[in-house]
Amino acid sequence: MVRAARQRAAVAAALAGMDGFRSAQDVHTRMRAAGSGVSLSTVYRAVRALTEDGALDSLLTAGGETLYRRCSTRPHSHLVCSACGWTVELDGPDLDGWTAHVATEHGFGGVRRTVELVGVCDACPVGGGPGDGNGSHMALD
C-alpha cells in the first residue's frame, strides 16, 4: 500500500509538471528520462486510480486514446486544442444543477458529467498535427 501510494504521488507529480492532457506513455517516458524505474503498467494503474479518486481528469481522444491531466478539483470543463493538446480550464454555467435535474427526471443516479470543447488554438495551423504550431504554450514535446 505504501509503495502504491508513493508511485501514485510520483505519477501525480510528473503530470503536475506537464502542460495539457498527456497519455500514460508520455508520463512514463518523462519519468524514465528523469531516472525513475517505474514500469508502464504501474503508470497505467496509477493514472486509473488517480482518475477514480478525482485527482486527474481524463479525456478520450477521437482516436480512442485516454489522456490525463492534473487540474483543479472544482467543477469545470475544458477547452482543448486538437492539434497540440493545449488545455484551458473553463468555469461555466451551473451544469451540475442541470445534470442532477435531468438525471432525476429520467431515473438515473450517480451521474457524472464531462464537457470538453475541442478546437484548434491560434498557435496551431488549422488541421495541423501535434507540434506543428510555433506558439509558446505547446503541450506536447
N, CA, C and O atoms as a GROMACS GRO file, in nm:
protein
  564
    1MET      N    1   0.081  -0.121   0.000
    1MET     CA    2   0.000   0.000   0.000
    1MET      C    3   0.085   0.126   0.000
    1MET      O    4   0.057   0.221  -0.074
    2VAL      N    5   0.190   0.127   0.084
    2VAL     CA    6   0.277   0.244   0.091
    2VAL      C    7   0.346   0.266  -0.043
    2VAL      O    8   0.356   0.379  -0.091
    3ARG      N    9   0.393   0.156  -0.104
    3ARG     CA   10   0.461   0.167  -0.232
    3ARG      C   11   0.366   0.219  -0.339
    3ARG      O   12   0.404   0.306  -0.418
    4ALA      N   13   0.242   0.169  -0.343
    4ALA     CA   14   0.143   0.215  -0.441
    4ALA      C   15   0.115   0.364  -0.422
    4ALA      O   16   0.105   0.438  -0.519
    5ALA      N   17   0.102   0.408  -0.298
    5ALA     CA   18   0.076   0.549  -0.270
    5ALA      C   19   0.194   0.634  -0.315
    5ALA      O   20   0.176   0.743  -0.370
    6ARG      N   21   0.315   0.586  -0.292
    6ARG     CA   22   0.435   0.658  -0.333
    6ARG      C   23   0.442   0.668  -0.486
    6ARG      O   24   0.477   0.773  -0.540
    7GLN      N   25   0.407   0.559  -0.554
    7GLN     CA   26   0.410   0.559  -0.700
    7GLN      C   27   0.301   0.652  -0.757
    7GLN      O   28   0.324   0.723  -0.854
    8ARG      N   29   0.184   0.651  -0.696
    8ARG     CA   30   0.078   0.743  -0.739
    8ARG      C   31   0.121   0.887  -0.721
    8ARG      O   32   0.097   0.972  -0.807
    9ALA      N   33   0.185   0.914  -0.609
    9ALA     CA   34   0.233   1.050  -0.584
    9ALA      C   35   0.338   1.091  -0.688
    9ALA      O   36   0.338   1.205  -0.733
   10ALA      N   37   0.424   0.999  -0.726
   10ALA     CA   38   0.526   1.028  -0.827
   10ALA      C   39   0.463   1.054  -0.964
   10ALA      O   40   0.506   1.144  -1.036
   11VAL      N   41   0.362   0.976  -0.999
   11VAL     CA   42   0.291   0.995  -1.126
   11VAL      C   43   0.217   1.129  -1.123
   11VAL      O   44   0.222   1.204  -1.221
   12ALA      N   45   0.150   1.159  -1.013
   12ALA     CA   46   0.080   1.287  -1.000
   12ALA      C   47   0.177   1.403  -1.011
   12ALA      O   48   0.146   1.504  -1.075
   13ALA      N   49   0.294   1.391  -0.951
   13ALA     CA   50   0.395   1.497  -0.958
   13ALA      C   51   0.445   1.514  -1.101
   13ALA      O   52   0.465   1.626  -1.146
   14ALA      N   53   0.465   1.402  -1.171
   14ALA     CA   54   0.509   1.410  -1.311
   14ALA      C   55   0.405   1.482  -1.396
   14ALA      O   56   0.439   1.566  -1.479
   15LEU      N   57   0.278   1.450  -1.376
   15LEU     CA   58   0.171   1.515  -1.451
   15LEU      C   59   0.158   1.663  -1.414
   15LEU      O   60   0.124   1.745  -1.498
   16ALA      N   61   0.185   1.696  -1.289
   16ALA     CA   62   0.175   1.836  -1.246
   16ALA      C   63   0.276   1.922  -1.321
   16ALA      O   64   0.253   2.042  -1.340
   17GLY      N   65   0.387   1.863  -1.362
   17GLY     CA   66   0.489   1.937  -1.435
   17GLY      C   67   0.471   1.936  -1.586
   17GLY      O   68   0.558   1.983  -1.659
   18MET      N   69   0.359   1.884  -1.633
   18MET     CA   70   0.334   1.874  -1.777
   18MET      C   71   0.210   1.957  -1.813
   18MET      O   72   0.113   1.959  -1.738
   19ASP      N   73   0.215   2.024  -1.926
   19ASP     CA   74   0.101   2.103  -1.972
   19ASP      C   75   0.004   2.015  -2.048
   19ASP      O   76   0.044   1.917  -2.111
   20GLY      N   77  -0.122   2.051  -2.043
   20GLY     CA   78  -0.222   1.984  -2.124
   20GLY      C   79  -0.248   1.840  -2.081
   20GLY      O   80  -0.194   1.793  -1.981
   21PHE      N   81  -0.328   1.773  -2.159
   21PHE     CA   82  -0.359   1.633  -2.135
   21PHE      C   83  -0.246   1.549  -2.194
   21PHE      O   84  -0.195   1.579  -2.301
   22ARG      N   85  -0.208   1.443  -2.122
   22ARG     CA   86  -0.098   1.356  -2.165
   22ARG      C   87  -0.137   1.211  -2.152
   22ARG      O   88  -0.219   1.175  -2.068
   23SER      N   89  -0.078   1.129  -2.235
   23SER     CA   90  -0.103   0.985  -2.229
   23SER      C   91  -0.018   0.923  -2.118
   23SER      O   92   0.078   0.983  -2.070
   24ALA      N   93  -0.056   0.803  -2.077
   24ALA     CA   94   0.023   0.730  -1.978
   24ALA      C   95   0.163   0.706  -2.032
   24ALA      O   96   0.260   0.707  -1.956
   25GLN      N   97   0.175   0.683  -2.163
   25GLN     CA   98   0.307   0.663  -2.224
   25GLN      C   99   0.392   0.789  -2.212
   25GLN      O  100   0.513   0.780  -2.187
   26ASP      N  101   0.330   0.907  -2.231
   26ASP     CA  102   0.404   1.033  -2.215
   26ASP      C  103   0.458   1.047  -2.073
   26ASP      O  104   0.573   1.084  -2.052
   27VAL      N  105   0.372   1.015  -1.976
   27VAL     CA  106   0.412   1.024  -1.835
   27VAL      C  107   0.525   0.926  -1.807
   27VAL      O  108   0.622   0.962  -1.741
   28HIS      N  109   0.512   0.805  -1.856
   28HIS     CA  110   0.615   0.702  -1.836
   28HIS      C  111   0.748   0.748  -1.897
   28HIS      O  112   0.853   0.736  -1.833
   29THR      N  113   0.745   0.799  -2.018
   29THR     CA  114   0.867   0.846  -2.084
   29THR      C  115   0.933   0.958  -2.003
   29THR      O  116   1.054   0.959  -1.985
   30ARG      N  117   0.852   1.052  -1.956
   30ARG     CA  118   0.905   1.165  -1.877
   30ARG      C  119   0.968   1.114  -1.747
   30ARG      O  120   1.075   1.159  -1.708
   31MET      N  121   0.900   1.020  -1.680
   31MET     CA  122   0.952   0.968  -1.553
   31MET      C  123   1.080   0.890  -1.575
   31MET      O  124   1.174   0.902  -1.496
   32ARG      N  125   1.086   0.809  -1.681
   32ARG     CA  126   1.207   0.731  -1.710
   32ARG      C  127   1.323   0.823  -1.743
   32ARG      O  128   1.436   0.797  -1.701
   33ALA      N  129   1.297   0.930  -1.818
   33ALA     CA  130   1.402   1.026  -1.853
   33ALA      C  131   1.457   1.096  -1.729
   33ALA      O  132   1.572   1.138  -1.726
   34ALA      N  133   1.372   1.106  -1.626
   34ALA     CA  134   1.414   1.170  -1.501
   34ALA      C  135   1.482   1.070  -1.406
   34ALA      O  136   1.520   1.106  -1.295
   35GLY      N  137   1.497   0.944  -1.451
   35GLY     CA  138   1.568   0.845  -1.372
   35GLY      C  139   1.482   0.750  -1.292
   35GLY      O  140   1.534   0.668  -1.217
   36SER      N  141   1.351   0.758  -1.307
   36SER     CA  142   1.263   0.668  -1.235
   36SER      C  143   1.264   0.531  -1.301
   36SER      O  144   1.275   0.520  -1.423
   37GLY      N  145   1.254   0.428  -1.220
   37GLY     CA  146   1.247   0.292  -1.272
   37GLY      C  147   1.104   0.241  -1.283
   37GLY      O  148   1.083   0.121  -1.297
   38VAL      N  149   1.007   0.330  -1.277
   38VAL     CA  150   0.866   0.293  -1.280
   38VAL      C  151   0.832   0.223  -1.413
   38VAL      O  152   0.882   0.261  -1.519
   39SER      N  153   0.748   0.121  -1.405
   39SER     CA  154   0.707   0.049  -1.526
   39SER      C  155   0.585   0.117  -1.587
   39SER      O  156   0.514   0.191  -1.519
   40LEU      N  157   0.562   0.090  -1.714
   40LEU     CA  158   0.446   0.146  -1.782
   40LEU      C  159   0.316   0.096  -1.719
   40LEU      O  160   0.220   0.171  -1.706
   41SER      N  161   0.313  -0.032  -1.680
   41SER     CA  162   0.192  -0.085  -1.618
   41SER      C  163   0.163  -0.016  -1.485
   41SER      O  164   0.047   0.004  -1.449
   42THR      N  165   0.267   0.021  -1.412
   42THR     CA  166   0.249   0.095  -1.287
   42THR      C  167   0.190   0.232  -1.314
   42THR      O  168   0.103   0.278  -1.241
   43VAL      N  169   0.239   0.298  -1.420
   43VAL     CA  170   0.184   0.429  -1.457
   43VAL      C  171   0.036   0.416  -1.492
   43VAL      O  172  -0.046   0.497  -1.449
   44TYR      N  173   0.002   0.313  -1.571
   44TYR     CA  174  -0.139   0.292  -1.605
   44TYR      C  175  -0.225   0.270  -1.480
   44TYR      O  176  -0.333   0.327  -1.470
   45ARG      N  177  -0.178   0.189  -1.387
   45ARG     CA  178  -0.254   0.166  -1.263
   45ARG      C  179  -0.268   0.296  -1.184
   45ARG      O  180  -0.374   0.324  -1.128
   46ALA      N  181  -0.161   0.374  -1.180
   46ALA     CA  182  -0.163   0.499  -1.104
   46ALA      C  183  -0.259   0.601  -1.165
   46ALA      O  184  -0.336   0.663  -1.092
   47VAL      N  185  -0.255   0.619  -1.298
   47VAL     CA  186  -0.346   0.718  -1.358
   47VAL      C  187  -0.491   0.674  -1.344
   47VAL      O  188  -0.580   0.757  -1.327
   48ARG      N  189  -0.516   0.545  -1.352
   48ARG     CA  190  -0.653   0.494  -1.333
   48ARG      C  191  -0.700   0.524  -1.190
   48ARG      O  192  -0.811   0.575  -1.170
   49ALA      N  193  -0.616   0.494  -1.091
   49ALA     CA  194  -0.653   0.518  -0.951
   49ALA      C  195  -0.668   0.668  -0.923
   49ALA      O  196  -0.762   0.709  -0.855
   50LEU      N  197  -0.578   0.749  -0.976
   50LEU     CA  198  -0.585   0.894  -0.955
   50LEU      C  199  -0.709   0.953  -1.021
   50LEU      O  200  -0.768   1.048  -0.969
   51THR      N  201  -0.749   0.898  -1.134
   51THR     CA  202  -0.871   0.945  -1.202
   51THR      C  203  -0.993   0.906  -1.120
   51THR      O  204  -1.084   0.987  -1.102
   52GLU      N  205  -0.996   0.784  -1.071
   52GLU     CA  206  -1.108   0.738  -0.988
   52GLU      C  207  -1.119   0.820  -0.859
   52GLU      O  208  -1.230   0.843  -0.810
   53ASP      N  209  -1.005   0.863  -0.805
   53ASP     CA  210  -1.004   0.943  -0.682
   53ASP      C  211  -1.036   1.091  -0.708
   53ASP      O  212  -1.052   1.168  -0.613
   54GLY      N  213  -1.045   1.131  -0.836
   54GLY     CA  214  -1.075   1.270  -0.870
   54GLY      C  215  -0.953   1.359  -0.876
   54GLY      O  216  -0.967   1.480  -0.890
   55ALA      N  217  -0.833   1.303  -0.865
   55ALA     CA  218  -0.711   1.384  -0.870
   55ALA      C  219  -0.670   1.418  -1.013
   55ALA      O  220  -0.596   1.514  -1.035
   56LEU      N  221  -0.718   1.340  -1.110
   56LEU     CA  222  -0.689   1.365  -1.251
   56LEU      C  223  -0.819   1.372  -1.330
   56LEU      O  224  -0.917   1.307  -1.296
   57ASP      N  225  -0.816   1.451  -1.434
   57ASP     CA  226  -0.923   1.448  -1.533
   57ASP      C  227  -0.875   1.360  -1.647
   57ASP      O  228  -0.755   1.354  -1.674
   58SER      N  229  -0.966   1.294  -1.713
   58SER     CA  230  -0.929   1.214  -1.830
   58SER      C  231  -1.010   1.262  -1.950
   58SER      O  232  -1.119   1.316  -1.936
   59LEU      N  233  -0.953   1.240  -2.066
   59LEU     CA  234  -1.014   1.283  -2.191
   59LEU      C  235  -0.990   1.174  -2.293
   59LEU      O  236  -0.877   1.129  -2.311
   60LEU      N  237  -1.096   1.130  -2.359
   60LEU     CA  238  -1.084   1.029  -2.462
   60LEU      C  239  -1.070   1.100  -2.597
   60LEU      O  240  -1.159   1.177  -2.635
   61THR      N  241  -0.960   1.074  -2.668
   61THR     CA  242  -0.938   1.140  -2.797
   61THR      C  243  -1.024   1.075  -2.905
   61THR      O  244  -1.081   0.968  -2.884
   62ALA      N  245  -1.033   1.141  -3.019
   62ALA     CA  246  -1.109   1.088  -3.132
   62ALA      C  247  -1.051   0.954  -3.177
   62ALA      O  248  -1.123   0.870  -3.231
   63GLY      N  249  -0.920   0.932  -3.154
   63GLY     CA  250  -0.854   0.808  -3.192
   63GLY      C  251  -0.870   0.698  -3.088
   63GLY      O  252  -0.820   0.587  -3.109
   64GLY      N  253  -0.938   0.726  -2.976
   64GLY     CA  254  -0.963   0.626  -2.874
   64GLY      C  255  -0.860   0.619  -2.763
   64GLY      O  256  -0.867   0.531  -2.677
   65GLU      N  257  -0.763   0.710  -2.763
   65GLU     CA  258  -0.661   0.710  -2.658
   65GLU      C  259  -0.709   0.794  -2.540
   65GLU      O  260  -0.769   0.900  -2.559
   66THR      N  261  -0.683   0.746  -2.419
   66THR     CA  262  -0.718   0.822  -2.300
   66THR      C  263  -0.599   0.906  -2.258
   66THR      O  264  -0.487   0.857  -2.247
   67LEU      N  265  -0.625   1.034  -2.236
   67LEU     CA  266  -0.523   1.128  -2.191
   67LEU      C  267  -0.561   1.177  -2.052
   67LEU      O  268  -0.678   1.177  -2.014
   68TYR      N  269  -0.461   1.219  -1.976
   68TYR     CA  270  -0.482   1.257  -1.836
   68TYR      C  271  -0.422   1.394  -1.810
   68TYR      O  272  -0.325   1.435  -1.874
   69ARG      N  273  -0.480   1.463  -1.712
   69ARG     CA  274  -0.432   1.595  -1.674
   69ARG      C  275  -0.466   1.620  -1.528
   69ARG      O  276  -0.577   1.593  -1.483
   70ARG      N  277  -0.370   1.670  -1.456
   70ARG     CA  278  -0.395   1.710  -1.318
   70ARG      C  279  -0.450   1.851  -1.321
   70ARG      O  280  -0.387   1.942  -1.376
   71CYS      N  281  -0.565   1.870  -1.263
   71CYS     CA  282  -0.623   2.004  -1.262
   71CYS      C  283  -0.705   2.024  -1.136
   71CYS      O  284  -0.708   1.939  -1.047
   72SER      N  285  -0.770   2.137  -1.129
   72SER     CA  286  -0.838   2.174  -1.006
   72SER      C  287  -0.952   2.078  -0.973
   72SER      O  288  -1.002   2.007  -1.060
   73THR      N  289  -0.989   2.077  -0.847
   73THR     CA  290  -1.095   1.988  -0.801
   73THR      C  291  -1.232   2.052  -0.810
   73THR      O  292  -1.334   1.985  -0.790
   74ARG      N  293  -1.238   2.182  -0.840
   74ARG     CA  294  -1.368   2.248  -0.854
   74ARG      C  295  -1.433   2.204  -0.984
   74ARG      O  296  -1.363   2.169  -1.079
   75PRO      N  297  -1.565   2.206  -0.991
   75PRO     CA  298  -1.632   2.168  -1.116
   75PRO      C  299  -1.589   2.260  -1.230
   75PRO      O  300  -1.590   2.383  -1.215
   76HIS      N  301  -1.552   2.202  -1.340
   76HIS     CA  302  -1.509   2.281  -1.455
   76HIS      C  303  -1.517   2.196  -1.582
   76HIS      O  304  -1.542   2.076  -1.577
   77SER      N  305  -1.497   2.262  -1.693
   77SER     CA  306  -1.491   2.196  -1.822
   77SER      C  307  -1.358   2.234  -1.885
   77SER      O  308  -1.279   2.308  -1.825
   78HIS      N  309  -1.332   2.184  -2.005
   78HIS     CA  310  -1.205   2.213  -2.071
   78HIS      C  311  -1.227   2.260  -2.214
   78HIS      O  312  -1.321   2.218  -2.281
   79LEU      N  313  -1.138   2.348  -2.258
   79LEU     CA  314  -1.125   2.386  -2.398
   79LEU      C  315  -0.991   2.330  -2.441
   79LEU      O  316  -0.887   2.370  -2.388
   80VAL      N  317  -0.991   2.236  -2.537
   80VAL     CA  318  -0.871   2.161  -2.572
   80VAL      C  319  -0.837   2.181  -2.719
   80VAL      O  320  -0.924   2.170  -2.806
   81CYS      N  321  -0.708   2.210  -2.748
   81CYS     CA  322  -0.663   2.218  -2.886
   81CYS      C  323  -0.640   2.076  -2.937
   81CYS      O  324  -0.564   2.000  -2.879
   82SER      N  325  -0.707   2.042  -3.046
   82SER     CA  326  -0.694   1.907  -3.101
   82SER      C  327  -0.561   1.885  -3.172
   82SER      O  328  -0.526   1.771  -3.202
   83ALA      N  329  -0.487   1.992  -3.198
   83ALA     CA  330  -0.358   1.978  -3.266
   83ALA      C  331  -0.243   1.960  -3.168
   83ALA      O  332  -0.160   1.871  -3.185
   84CYS      N  333  -0.237   2.044  -3.064
   84CYS     CA  334  -0.121   2.040  -2.974
   84CYS      C  335  -0.155   1.996  -2.833
   84CYS      O  336  -0.064   1.966  -2.756
   85GLY      N  337  -0.282   1.991  -2.796
   85GLY     CA  338  -0.321   1.947  -2.663
   85GLY      C  339  -0.330   2.059  -2.561
   85GLY      O  340  -0.365   2.032  -2.446
   86TRP      N  341  -0.301   2.183  -2.599
   86TRP     CA  342  -0.312   2.296  -2.506
   86TRP      C  343  -0.452   2.294  -2.447
   86TRP      O  344  -0.550   2.278  -2.519
   87THR      N  345  -0.462   2.310  -2.315
   87THR     CA  346  -0.590   2.297  -2.246
   87THR      C  347  -0.613   2.416  -2.154
   87THR      O  348  -0.522   2.460  -2.083
   88VAL      N  349  -0.734   2.467  -2.157
   88VAL     CA  350  -0.775   2.577  -2.070
   88VAL      C  351  -0.891   2.528  -1.986
   88VAL      O  352  -0.987   2.473  -2.039
   89GLU      N  353  -0.882   2.546  -1.854
   89GLU     CA  354  -0.995   2.513  -1.766
   89GLU      C  355  -1.098   2.625  -1.776
   89GLU      O  356  -1.063   2.743  -1.774
   90LEU      N  357  -1.224   2.586  -1.787
   90LEU     CA  358  -1.332   2.682  -1.802
   90LEU      C  359  -1.429   2.674  -1.685
   90LEU      O  360  -1.473   2.566  -1.645
   91ASP      N  361  -1.461   2.789  -1.632
   91ASP     CA  362  -1.574   2.799  -1.540
   91ASP      C  363  -1.693   2.827  -1.629
   91ASP      O  364  -1.684   2.907  -1.722
   92GLY      N  365  -1.802   2.764  -1.603
   92GLY     CA  366  -1.916   2.784  -1.690
   92GLY      C  367  -2.044   2.790  -1.611
   92GLY      O  368  -2.043   2.809  -1.489
   93PRO      N  369  -2.153   2.775  -1.681
   93PRO     CA  370  -2.282   2.778  -1.613
   93PRO      C  371  -2.294   2.659  -1.518
   93PRO      O  372  -2.215   2.565  -1.524
   94ASP      N  373  -2.391   2.664  -1.433
   94ASP     CA  374  -2.412   2.558  -1.335
   94ASP      C  375  -2.463   2.432  -1.404
   94ASP      O  376  -2.583   2.403  -1.404
   95LEU      N  377  -2.371   2.357  -1.462
   95LEU     CA  378  -2.409   2.233  -1.529
   95LEU      C  379  -2.439   2.122  -1.428
   95LEU      O  380  -2.512   2.028  -1.460
   96ASP      N  381  -2.383   2.133  -1.307
   96ASP     CA  382  -2.409   2.030  -1.207
   96ASP      C  383  -2.556   2.028  -1.169
   96ASP      O  384  -2.616   1.921  -1.155
   97GLY      N  385  -2.615   2.146  -1.151
   97GLY     CA  386  -2.758   2.154  -1.118
   97GLY      C  387  -2.844   2.098  -1.229
   97GLY      O  388  -2.938   2.022  -1.204
   98TRP      N  389  -2.812   2.134  -1.352
   98TRP     CA  390  -2.885   2.084  -1.468
   98TRP      C  391  -2.869   1.933  -1.480
   98TRP      O  392  -2.966   1.862  -1.507
   99THR      N  393  -2.746   1.884  -1.460
   99THR     CA  394  -2.719   1.741  -1.469
   99THR      C  395  -2.801   1.664  -1.366
   99THR      O  396  -2.862   1.562  -1.399
  100ALA      N  397  -2.804   1.713  -1.243
  100ALA     CA  398  -2.881   1.646  -1.137
  100ALA      C  399  -3.029   1.645  -1.170
  100ALA      O  400  -3.098   1.545  -1.148
  101HIS      N  401  -3.080   1.756  -1.223
  101HIS     CA  402  -3.221   1.766  -1.259
  101HIS      C  403  -3.256   1.664  -1.368
  101HIS      O  404  -3.354   1.591  -1.356
  102VAL      N  405  -3.176   1.660  -1.474
  102VAL     CA  406  -3.202   1.569  -1.586
  102VAL      C  407  -3.191   1.424  -1.540
  102VAL      O  408  -3.272   1.340  -1.579
  103ALA      N  409  -3.091   1.394  -1.458
  103ALA     CA  410  -3.073   1.258  -1.409
  103ALA      C  411  -3.194   1.213  -1.327
  103ALA      O  412  -3.247   1.104  -1.347
  104THR      N  413  -3.238   1.298  -1.236
  104THR     CA  414  -3.354   1.266  -1.152
  104THR      C  415  -3.479   1.249  -1.238
  104THR      O  416  -3.558   1.156  -1.216
  105GLU      N  417  -3.498   1.338  -1.333
  105GLU     CA  418  -3.614   1.334  -1.420
  105GLU      C  419  -3.625   1.203  -1.497
  105GLU      O  420  -3.735   1.156  -1.527
  106HIS      N  421  -3.509   1.143  -1.529
  106HIS     CA  422  -3.508   1.020  -1.607
  106HIS      C  423  -3.474   0.896  -1.523
  106HIS      O  424  -3.452   0.788  -1.578
  107GLY      N  425  -3.471   0.913  -1.390
  107GLY     CA  426  -3.450   0.799  -1.302
  107GLY      C  427  -3.306   0.748  -1.296
  107GLY      O  428  -3.284   0.628  -1.276
  108PHE      N  429  -3.209   0.836  -1.312
  108PHE     CA  430  -3.068   0.797  -1.304
  108PHE      C  431  -3.008   0.847  -1.174
  108PHE      O  432  -3.050   0.951  -1.122
  109GLY      N  433  -2.911   0.775  -1.121
  109GLY     CA  434  -2.838   0.817  -1.003
  109GLY      C  435  -2.689   0.803  -1.029
  109GLY      O  436  -2.647   0.736  -1.123
  110GLY      N  437  -2.609   0.868  -0.945
  110GLY     CA  438  -2.464   0.858  -0.957
  110GLY      C  439  -2.410   0.911  -1.089
  110GLY      O  440  -2.309   0.861  -1.139
  111VAL      N  441  -2.475   1.010  -1.146
  111VAL     CA  442  -2.436   1.063  -1.277
  111VAL      C  443  -2.321   1.162  -1.262
  111VAL      O  444  -2.322   1.250  -1.175
  112ARG      N  445  -2.223   1.146  -1.348
  112ARG     CA  446  -2.113   1.242  -1.358
  112ARG      C  447  -2.126   1.311  -1.492
  112ARG      O  448  -2.186   1.256  -1.585
  113ARG      N  449  -2.072   1.429  -1.504
  113ARG     CA  450  -2.077   1.498  -1.632
  113ARG      C  451  -1.936   1.530  -1.679
  113ARG      O  452  -1.845   1.550  -1.599
  114THR      N  453  -1.922   1.533  -1.810
  114THR     CA  454  -1.797   1.572  -1.872
  114THR      C  455  -1.830   1.662  -1.990
  114THR      O  456  -1.907   1.623  -2.078
  115VAL      N  457  -1.774   1.781  -1.992
  115VAL     CA  458  -1.792   1.871  -2.105
  115VAL      C  459  -1.654   1.910  -2.154
  115VAL      O  460  -1.574   1.970  -2.081
  116GLU      N  461  -1.627   1.877  -2.277
  116GLU     CA  462  -1.500   1.911  -2.340
  116GLU      C  463  -1.530   1.987  -2.468
  116GLU      O  464  -1.603   1.938  -2.554
  117LEU      N  465  -1.475   2.105  -2.481
  117LEU     CA  466  -1.486   2.182  -2.604
  117LEU      C  467  -1.354   2.164  -2.677
  117LEU      O  468  -1.248   2.189  -2.620
  118VAL      N  469  -1.358   2.120  -2.801
  118VAL     CA  470  -1.237   2.089  -2.875
  118VAL      C  471  -1.231   2.174  -3.001
  118VAL      O  472  -1.330   2.186  -3.073
  119GLY      N  473  -1.115   2.232  -3.026
  119GLY     CA  474  -1.093   2.313  -3.145
  119GLY      C  475  -0.944   2.322  -3.171
  119GLY      O  476  -0.868   2.238  -3.123
  120VAL      N  477  -0.903   2.422  -3.247
  120VAL     CA  478  -0.761   2.442  -3.276
  120VAL      C  479  -0.723   2.580  -3.224
  120VAL      O  480  -0.787   2.679  -3.258
  121CYS      N  481  -0.618   2.586  -3.142
  121CYS     CA  482  -0.575   2.713  -3.083
  121CYS      C  483  -0.509   2.801  -3.190
  121CYS      O  484  -0.473   2.754  -3.297
  122ASP      N  485  -0.494   2.930  -3.158
  122ASP     CA  486  -0.435   3.026  -3.251
  122ASP      C  487  -0.290   2.995  -3.286
  122ASP      O  488  -0.242   3.036  -3.391
  123ALA      N  489  -0.219   2.924  -3.198
  123ALA     CA  490  -0.078   2.895  -3.222
  123ALA      C  491  -0.056   2.779  -3.318
  123ALA      O  492   0.056   2.757  -3.364
  124CYS      N  493  -0.162   2.704  -3.349
  124CYS     CA  494  -0.151   2.587  -3.436
  124CYS      C  495  -0.216   2.614  -3.570
  124CYS      O  496  -0.319   2.681  -3.577
  125PRO      N  497  -0.156   2.562  -3.677
  125PRO     CA  498  -0.223   2.575  -3.807
  125PRO      C  499  -0.350   2.490  -3.808
  125PRO      O  500  -0.351   2.381  -3.751
  126VAL      N  501  -0.453   2.538  -3.871
  126VAL     CA  502  -0.578   2.461  -3.879
  126VAL      C  503  -0.548   2.329  -3.948
  126VAL      O  504  -0.489   2.324  -4.056
  127GLY      N  505  -0.591   2.221  -3.883
  127GLY     CA  506  -0.569   2.089  -3.938
  127GLY      C  507  -0.429   2.035  -3.916
  127GLY      O  508  -0.396   1.927  -3.966
  128GLY      N  509  -0.345   2.109  -3.843
  128GLY     CA  510  -0.209   2.065  -3.818
  128GLY      C  511  -0.205   1.954  -3.716
  128GLY      O  512  -0.305   1.924  -3.652
  129GLY      N  513  -0.091   1.894  -3.702
  129GLY     CA  514  -0.073   1.788  -3.604
  129GLY      C  515   0.003   1.838  -3.484
  129GLY      O  516   0.043   1.954  -3.481
  130PRO      N  517   0.024   1.754  -3.384
  130PRO     CA  518   0.096   1.795  -3.265
  130PRO      C  519   0.233   1.849  -3.299
  130PRO      O  520   0.309   1.789  -3.376
  131GLY      N  521   0.264   1.965  -3.240
  131GLY     CA  522   0.396   2.024  -3.258
  131GLY      C  523   0.411   2.103  -3.387
  131GLY      O  524   0.520   2.153  -3.414
  132ASP      N  525   0.305   2.116  -3.468
  132ASP     CA  526   0.317   2.190  -3.593
  132ASP      C  527   0.315   2.342  -3.574
  132ASP      O  528   0.368   2.416  -3.656
  133GLY      N  529   0.253   2.386  -3.466
  133GLY     CA  530   0.244   2.529  -3.441
  133GLY      C  531   0.373   2.580  -3.380
  133GLY      O  532   0.462   2.502  -3.347
  134ASN      N  533   0.381   2.710  -3.364
  134ASN     CA  534   0.501   2.765  -3.303
  134ASN      C  535   0.468   2.853  -3.184
  134ASN      O  536   0.543   2.946  -3.153
  135GLY      N  537   0.358   2.826  -3.119
  135GLY     CA  538   0.319   2.902  -3.001
  135GLY      C  539   0.400   2.860  -2.880
  135GLY      O  540   0.457   2.752  -2.876
  136SER      N  541   0.404   2.949  -2.781
  136SER     CA  542   0.486   2.923  -2.662
  136SER      C  543   0.420   2.827  -2.565
  136SER      O  544   0.483   2.785  -2.469
  137HIS      N  545   0.295   2.793  -2.587
  137HIS     CA  546   0.224   2.706  -2.494
  137HIS      C  547   0.218   2.561  -2.537
  137HIS      O  548   0.139   2.484  -2.482
  138MET      N  549   0.297   2.522  -2.632
  138MET     CA  550   0.287   2.387  -2.686
  138MET      C  551   0.283   2.283  -2.575
  138MET      O  552   0.369   2.281  -2.487
  139ALA      N  553   0.183   2.197  -2.580
  139ALA     CA  554   0.162   2.099  -2.474
  139ALA      C  555   0.239   1.970  -2.497
  139ALA      O  556   0.271   1.900  -2.401
  140LEU      N  557   0.270   1.938  -2.619
  140LEU     CA  558   0.338   1.812  -2.647
  140LEU      C  559   0.481   1.841  -2.688
  140LEU      O  560   0.509   1.937  -2.759
  141ASP      N  561   0.573   1.755  -2.641
  141ASP     CA  562   0.715   1.774  -2.676
  141ASP      C  563   0.739   1.723  -2.816
  141ASP      O  564   0.852   1.729  -2.865
   0.00000   0.00000   0.00000
